[in-house]
Amino acid sequence: MEENKRARVVDALLLALMIVPLLLAMTLKVLTTPASEGVSISGAQIYLEIPMPIQPLLITAAQINSWAVILSILGLCLYLTHGIQVIPNSRRQLAAEWIVEKTTNLVEGNMGPKYSAYAPFVAGIMGLSAFSSLSSLLGLFPPTSDVNIVAGWAILVFILITYYKLKGGVWNYIKGFFSPIPIMAPMNVIGELSTPLSMSFRHYGNVMSGMVISVLIGYALRNLSSLVLGWLPGVLGQIPFLQIGLPAVLSLYFDIFSGLMQAFIFAMLTMMNIATAAPEEV
């Protein structure tokens, strides 16, 4: 009985770890966002500016929300794996095993069995990207709409790519820039550096553009409703009837489908770039 009570307490704490960071991020946004009229499209709100020797260190909504998502994912992982048994005895353990199995199959199917140890890394990248994009459903600024956040992920992937290329020998890595002819070296260097740039800007651009389009369409429908139906008497003329429905449909696409798709694409590019970077004998 005492053990079951302790387990329930731990479960409650883990659920709090999943929910509280997001609630704090939402509360911080409500308390610090100034009132505005009309359409407002801007980058991540700056919460704090710390003086530094070269340039100020900015603490923005993208960073705060990114840490909130990380803590929530940590709480979810700990909750799903709390009290696991050799033989599954709960739905959450079945869910955890299903995630592990599907991610491992995805990694082995695209990278090969020798890269199966990358399954947690790929799952982390995919989960962080997906939940960061979905945080917009809570009214938060999605971290994937900040190029600095996504660029950090891409740089980490680029370091792994370079690591596997160097396993074939430093000289072979350098010599590859002069292939097939030495005059191609500048283009090959640009092509090498374009990997993290293309990964980060592709992900950031798709998420950010979806958010901008949703805001613009919602604002346009509100004005169109006022123009077309503003003649209705009293409060009815102030209700944006044309704004009801379509923004929700757009949210389903841009916030859910597009966000999940971009997470999957980023994970696929990560796997393919790392797998193709390693020499055949490694």
Buried (B, 14 or more C-beta within 10 A) or exposed (E): EEEEEEEEEBBEBBEEBBEBBBEEBBEBBEEEEEEEEEEEEEBBBEBEEEEEEEEEEBBBBBBBBBEBBBBBBBBBBBBBBBEBEEEEEEEBBEEBBEBBEEBBEBBBEBBEEEBEEBBEBBBBBBBBBBBBBBBBEBEBBBBBBBBBBBBBBBEBBBEBBBEBBBBBEEEEBEEEBEEEEEEEBEEBEEEBEEBBBEBBBBBBBBBBEBBBEBBEBBBEBBBBBBEEBEEEEEEEEEBBBBBEEEBEEBBEBBBBEBBBBBBBBBBBBBBEBBBEBBEEEE
